[in-house]
Amino acid sequence: MQYSISHDDQSAARQLRPVVITVVVAKLAVFALLMTTINLQAPMPVAIELAEMR
């Protein structure tokens, strides 16, 4: 009886593994996309850059 319960747990874990991997990869992809959009700065016009240097 204990063997069948252990087998069911392993079977459920095997079935959920692709789902967990997919969710983790999706979260990493969203995080990477958000970080790149946050860190990208709009290019400043030349006149503003010259004014800042003076």
Secondary structure, DSSP 8 states (H G I E B T S, - for coil): -HHHHHHHHHHHHHHHHHHHHHHHHHHHHHHHHHHHHHH------HHHHHHHH-
